[in-house]
Amino acid sequence: MTYERMEGEMSEPRKVIMLGNEAIARGAYEAGVKVSAAYPGTPSTEISEYLVQYKGDLYCEWSPNEKVATEVAIGASVAGVRAMSCMKHVGFNVAADPAYTVSYMGVNGGLVIVVADDPGLYSSQNEQDTRMVARAAALPVLEPSDSQEAKDYMKMAFELSERFDRPFILRTTTRLAHSQGLVELMDRTEPEDKPYIKDIRKTVMMPGNAKPRHVEIEKRNLELAKAADTLPVNRVEMKNTEIGVITSGIPYQYVKEALPEASVLKLGMVNPLPRKLIEEFASKVDTLYVVEELEPVIEEQVKSWGIAAAGKEIFTIQGEYSANMLRGAILGEELSAAEPARVPGRPPVLCPGCPHRSVYYVLNKLKLHAAGDIGCYTLGAVAPLSVVDTTICMGASISSLHGMEKAKGKDYIKNWVAVIGDSTFLHTGVNSLMNMMYNRATGTVIILDNSTTGMTGHQDHAATGKTLQGDPTYAIDIPALCRAIGVKHVTEVNAFDLETLERTVKEETARDEVSVIITKTPCVLLSKAKKPLYTAYEDRCRKCGMCMKPGCPAMTKNADGTVYIDDTMCTGCGLCESLCKFGAIELVKEENR
């Protein structure tokens, strides 16, 4: 559905069911946002994908990384329009440099940074809490607890941003981002652009200007903290006074389910906190609990004010909460002893036909270690491929390979390569490659170019030739970029050409200088066309197991040790056929399927 067709001119509000991410996008649209920049990262990705459907009214882009996205939004704000950037929590680390500084600058047009945390580590390498970073950067934070609030808080964030001259963070989590709720739709507002007035004391953050700006933002934050006592997003729900709970975000839903008769102070603004409101609420309840996922951000502040409260001493600091967990911790109820349903294990695995599988097969065969990166290809760490030895953050594969070489010497690095995807390479890998060249390193970098940002759902990037708006554009030439950096040996290989790939890896890892191998093979899921499949003939199979080594999920063994190919999963990549030396696997043409 496109919102341009759906909306038209609404004379009355309507209610629809929306994902949290969709509601955030709707809130931005209704608030009159004109510029949005983001880098895809689960669980935040869909915000931009929903927002771009309003493209007649605003501009959306995929930026190379979160730092760039935030700087784009800052520039739009300086120019006088409402702007936003979106990212997941680890992406906020990348955006920290401009985020900390724009906190000093303030805004012209309203500025909101949407950050999605991931309690439970559903798709992330850590569980960091954005509220901690926001406190360090002195950035105010709103945190919704359902889809309606996600939309409403987004609109409020822009209003407060302009009212208090502060960039705002809207914090969401995986559970909110991907759960649905009823949302009331309103018309889009079109606030007038703020005039740009040159004021280098506010917008040029050199030391002489930054010092007085630091004083100014502290003043603004105190004003905001005072206003927080009366903001409607912070509300008291008084019931039984034996138990009082301070909570925010999705945990509010668990509190209401587990403790329906408890009094609740629901915080929509989690930085700065409404101290007066909290003190008044605490004085009216017998026992006070602070319920928040991840770090004790609210709890530590509340206790620092001399307010007695129970928190992380009875609640976990890890993962998602639940109503059952709260009943057990607060009411002492024992969880059900019933045996949980036995569900077959589903270990993560590369898709059938994934071009990364053949690359890892070759690396495994050559007994090479791989410094890994963030993407689908991280799955090269698990059996049977078992090649990836490290995964740290975006772009770290190349930098960590460089560090290994500087620590242990050129001979050590002959047994290692760095593997990185095309989107991740453009995100921060290119900087790491520049560092290798500048500091006279050796080592081989393999760019797994599948022509998309695969892990987050096939978003375009700077080398795909298409923008988030759907417009054709210049596609970065990755081989030419590597050569421009100074890499002399840049080789493109089809990932499924095992013979050429193996020969190339041997040649490049033997060099005493930096080399780059680019496996240019599109993600198998990009093509919607029907594909040929392969079949295995039991009477020809020698049961050697060579075709099983890459671990393709379309292939299994029969009871007698022969191989079976599931024709509902086979994508026709041909890797198994290339490994079979006995002609037991053959291509079946499309018309014979």
N, C-alpha and C positions, 0 to 999 in steps of 0.2 A: 504494500500500500504506500502511496505517496501522500504526504500530508497536504501538499498543495491542492490536490484534487479533493481530499477528504474534508479540508477545512472550508475553503471558500470564505464567505463572510458569516460568522456565527452570530446570531442575534441573542442566543441564550446559551448558558453553559451546558455541557453534556458530560456524562460519566462513561468512562471506558476502563477496561482492565489493562494495566500496563506493568511491564517489568520495571524494577527500580531504575535500571539504566535508561529505559525509554522515558520514564517520568522525569529523570534529570534532564534529558534532552528537551523534553517538552517545557520544563521550567525555564531553561535557557532561551528557548524560542519565545515563550510568553513574556520573558523579561526584556526582550528586544536586543538580544545578543547579535552582534554583527560579524564577529570574527571568532573562530574556534580553531585551535591547533592541538594536535595530539600525536602520541606514538602508541600503537596498539599494545595492550598488555592486559591479560585476563586478571581480574574481572571487570576492567573498565572499557574494553574495546567497543562494546555495542553502543556506548553513549554517542560516539562520533558517527557510527553507522546509522543511528536513528536521526541524529541531528542533520546530517547531510541531505535528508529527504526534504528539508525545508530550504533547500539551496536557493530558491528564488528570493528569499528574504535575508540570507546571511551567507558568509563564506566559511567553508570548512577545509582543513587540510590534514594529511598525514605529514608530519615533520620527520626528519631523519632521526631525531631523538628527543627526549623530554626537555632537555636544556633548551634546545632550539624552539620547541613548541612554546615553552613558557616565555621565552624572549619575544616570540612573535606576538603573543597575547599582550605582553607588556608594551610593545610598540603600538599596538592598536589602542590600548588604554591611554597611552601618552597622547595619541592623536585625537582622543576624545570620544571613543565609542566603547560600548560594553563588550568585553572580550573574556575569553576563558581558555584554559588548557586542561587536558585530561590525561591521566596516567594511572598506573598501579603504584603501590607503595614503594617498590624498589626503583621505579622510574623517578620517584620524587627525590631519591638520592642524586640522580643525574641532574635534576632540575634545581638542586639545592643552591648552587652558586647564584643564579639570578633571583631565586626565591628569597634568600636571606637579604639580598640587597634591595629588592623592590619593597621589602618590608620597611626599609628606611625611606624610600622614595615616596611611598604612598601612590595614589592613583589620580587619574583625570576622569576617564570613563571607568565605570565599575569593572573590577578585575576579580575573577574567581578561578582558583585552581582546584579541580576535582581530583581527589586522590582516593583510590580504592584499595583498602587493606584486605588481607587474605588470612583471617584466623582459621586455623586448621590446615594451612599449607596445601590447598587444593591444586594450586598451579604456580607455586613460588618456591624460591630457595631459602626464604626466611619468613618470620612472622612479625616483622618490625611494626611498631605502632606509630602511625603518622602524627598522633597527638603529641608525642614526645618531640618530634622534629619541629612541629609547629610551635611548641612552647619555646624551644631554643631559638627559633627565628622570630619570636614575638608576633606570630601570625594568628589571628582569630579563626576559630573553627566552629562550623555548624555540623551537626550529625543527625540526620533523619532516621526514623525507625520504621517507615513504611513508604509505599510508592507515592501516596498523596503528599506526605511530608517531603519526600525527595523533590517533588515538583515545587512545592511551596517554599521550601528552604532555599532552593536555588534562586528563586525570585527575590527572596528576602536578602540573600547574600549580596546581590548586586545593589539593592537599595542601601544596605548597611555599609557596603564598600564605599559608595559615593558619599554617604552621610558622614562617615567617620574618617574618610581619606585613608582607608586601609584595604590592602588586598585581603581576600577571604579564602579560606580553604573549606570546601565541602567534603567531609570525610564520609565515605561509604565503605561497605564490606561486601564480601562475596555473597553472603546470605541475602542482603538487601538488593544487591545488583541483579541477582538472578531469581528473585521471588516476585510474585505478581500481587497486585492490589488494585482496588478501585480508585480511579483518579478523576477529578472534576476538571474538565477542560475550560479554559477561558480564552478570550481573544488576546492576540499579541499586542503588547504596548510598543510604541515607537518613541522612546525618549529622544529628545533633541540631542544631537551631538554636542559634547562640551567643547567650547572654543579652546584651541591650543594657545596658551600664553607662554612665551619663553621665560623660563625661570630655572637657571642652571643651579641655583642653590638647592632646588628640589630634585632635579633630574640628572645632575652630574655628580656622581658619588665619589669625589676625591676627598681626602681626609678633612680638609677645611670645611667642606659642605656636609660631610657625613656626620661629623660630631654634633652640630646643632640639630640635624635630622633625627639622630638617636634620641635626643631630649624630646623632640616633637612626637615621635611615635610612642614613647612611654606615656606622654601626656594623653595622647589619643586612646591608648589602650586603657588607661585609668578611666577615661570617660566612657569607654565601651563597657568596662567591667561594671561601672555604676548603672549603666543602662540595662545590663543583663538582668538586674534584679526585677525589672518590669517588662522585659521582652516576653511576648506571648509564647515563644518557643520553649521557655522555661516555665513549667507549670506544676502546681501541687495538686495531687489527687488524694484528699484526706478521707480515710476510712477508719479502720481499727487502728488505734494508736499504740498497740503493743509492739507492732513491728513497723518500722519505717525503712524505706529503701530509696537510695539515690542511684539513679541509673540513666542510661542514654542509649540511643541507637537500637539495634536489634535486640540486645539484652532486655530492653523494656518489654518486648513481647513475651519473653520467657518469664519475666517477673509477674506480669499480669496473668499468665496461665498458671504459674506455680503458686502464687500468693494473691489470689483474687481479692482478699479482704484486707491486705496490707495497705498502709498509706505509702504513696509514692511521690517522690520529687523527680519528675522527668526533665532532664536537661537536653535542650536542643542545641544550646551553645555550650561547648565543652572547653573552650578557651577564648577569653577569660571566663572564670567561673563566677556565678552570682553569689558572692560571699554572704551578703545580708540575708538573701532568700534561703540559703543553705543553713545558716545559723538559726533562723526562725523555725525552719522545718525540723531541725534536729532537736530543738527545745520542746517540741510537741509530741515526740515519740519516745517510747520506753527503751527500745533497742534499735540501733541504726545500723544498716548494712549498706555498703557501697558495692554495686554489682556492675562490673565493666569487663569486657573481654580484653585480653592481653595485659598491658602494663597497668600498674596502679596509679594512673595519672590523676584521676579525681580523688582517689582515696588518700594519696600522700598530701595533697593540698588541704583536704578536709581535716586530716589529723594534725597538720602543722598549725591549724588555727585553734588547737586544743579541744577539738570535738571528738568524743569517743565514738568509734565506729568499727565494725568488723568488715574485713575485706579479704585480702589475699591470704590471710592466715587460715581461712577456711575454703577459699575458692582457688582454683588453679590459675596460673599465669599463662597457661598454654592452651591453644586450640579454642574451638567454639564452645559456648555454653549451651545448656538445654534446660527445659523446665524440670526434668527429672533430676538433673544435677543440683539445681537450686533447692528442690524439695529435700534432697538428701542432706545438703550442707546446712540448710537453715532449720528445717523441721525435723531432721533426723530420720526421715523415712528411708527404709531400705529399698533399694532398687529391685525390680522383679528378678527372681531367681530363675525364671524360665529360660531355657536354652535358646539362644538366638537362632534365627533361621540359618540354615547352612546354604550359603550361596557359593557357587563355584568361583574360585579365584580368577581375577582378570588382571594379570600383570600387564603393565604398559608395554606396547610393542609397536614397532614401525609398521605402517600400513603395507598390505601386499603391493608389490610393485614400486615401493619407495626407492628412489635412486640412492638414498644414503646407505641402504643395506649393502649394495654391491661395493661401495667404497670401504665400508667397515669390514666386509669380507676380505678384501685385499689387504687392508692394514693388519687384520688378525693373522692372515696367512704369512705375512712378512714379519710377524711378531713385533710390531711397532706399538708404542704407547701414543695416546692422543691427549693433548690438552684441549678440553672441550669448552663449549660455550652454551648460551641460552637459546634453545630451539628444539624442534622435534628430534634433531640429531643427538641430543643428550641421551636418548635411548640406546645409543651405541655403548653405553656403560654396562648394560645388563647382558646376561647370557642369552644366546650363545655367542654373540659378537664380542662383548667384553673388551672393548678397545679404549673407550674414554676413561681416563684416569682422574681428571679434574673438571669441575664445573663451579665457577665462582660467580661471575656476573657478566653482563653484556660487554663483549670485547676483550675479556680477560684471557681467552685462550692464547692470543698472540703475545700479549704482555707477559703472561706467566711462562710461556715457552722461552721468551727472551731472558727472563730472570733465571731460568734453569741453565741456559747456555752460559750466562755470565757467572753463575755459581760453580758450574762443574766443567765447563770447557766444551770445545767443539766436538770432541769425540763422543761425549755423553749425549749430545743432542741428535746424533745420527740415528738414535733409536726412538726419536720422538717426532711428532708433527703437531701442528695446531689445526683444529677443524672449527670452522665458523660458517654460518649461513650468510646468504647474500644481504638480507635485511639487517642482520646483526653486524655484518662487516661495515655497512654504511652508517650504522648507528654509532658505534665507537671503535670498531675494529680497524678502521682506516687510520685512526690516530696511533694505534698500537703498531701498525705496520710502518708508519712514518718513524716511530721511535726505533724500531729495529734497524731501519736504513741509516738513520742519523747516528746511532751508536755502534755502527759497524758490527752488526750481529751476523750470525749464521742461523740456518733453520728453514724448514719448509712449512708453508701455510697452505692448507687446502680449503678453498672457499667452495662450500657446497651450495651451488647456485641453482635453486629450484624455482626461480622466477616469481617468488611470492614471500609473504610473511606467513609461513605455514602454520606455526604453532597456535596462533591466535585466530585462525579462521580465514586465511587467504586474503589479507589486505595488501593493497599495492604499496610500493615504496619507490624511492627515487630512481631505481634501475628497471622498473617494469614498463615505463612508458605511458602510465595512466594515473591520474590524480584521484583523490577521494571524491571529488566532484564528478568523476566519470569522464573527464576531458583528456584527450590525448596530449602527451607532453614529451619533452626530450627525455630519453632514457640514459642515465649515466652508464657509460661504457666501463665496466669494472676492470677488464684487462688493461684498457688504456689508462685508467686511473692508477692501477698498480705500477705501470711503466712510468707514469709521470712522477710518482713518488721516488722512483729510482731503481725499481726491481728489474733486473736485466732478463731474468728467466721466468717468463709467465707463459704457462701452457694450459690450453683448454682441452678437456677430454670429455667424451661421453661416459657417464658413470657406468653404463652397462657394457662398455667395451673393456672387458676384464684384462685382456692381454695388453692393450695399450696403457691402461691405467696402472697395471702392476709394473710395467717397464718404466713408465714415467715416474712413479713414486720411488723406485730404486735409483733412478738417475738423479732426481732432485734432492733426495735425502743424502746423497753422497757428496754434494757440493759443499764448498767452504764459504758460501755466501747465501744470502736470502734468496729463496725461490718461492713462487706461487703456482699452485695447481688449481685450476677452476674446473670443477665437474659441472658442466652446463647441461643439466637435464631437468625438465619441468616436473613439478609435483604431479604425481599420478592422479590426484583428485581434481586437478584443474580442468582436465578434459572431460566433457560430458558425453562424448561420442562412445558408442559401443566399441569394445576392444576385443581382439582375438584372445583365445585362451589356449592353454597347453594341457595336454593329457599325458598321463603316465601309463605305460603298458607293463602290466605285472609280469608277463612272460619274458620280457626283455630285461627287467630290473635285476641287477646283480647284488642289490642290498648293501652297496658300499657306503651309502649315507652321504656322499659328497653333496648332493642337491639339498640335503637337509641342513648343512652347516650354516647358511646365512640366516636360518630361523624364520623363513617366510610363513606367516600364519595360514596361508592357503594350502600348505603342504603338511600331511600327516603320514604316519606309518601304519600300514595294515598289520594285522596280528601276525602274519608270516614274515614281516620285515620289509615287504615291498612298499612302494610309495604310492600315495593317493593324493591327487590334486583336486581341491574343492572348486568346482566350476562356478560357484556363486561368489567366490572371493578372488579368483585369479584375475589379474589385470593385464596379462599378456606381456610382462616386462622381458621375459626370456632368460632371466638369470639362471633358473634351474636347468634349462636346456643347455646353456653354455657350460655348465658344470658337469653334465652327464656325458661320460665318454663312451657309453654303450648304446646310444640311440634309443633309450627307453622313454625319453620325453620328447614329444613332438608338438608342433604348432597345429592347432585346429583352426581353420579359416572361419571367419565370421559367419558365412552363409551355411556352414555345417554345424553351428552351435545348436 
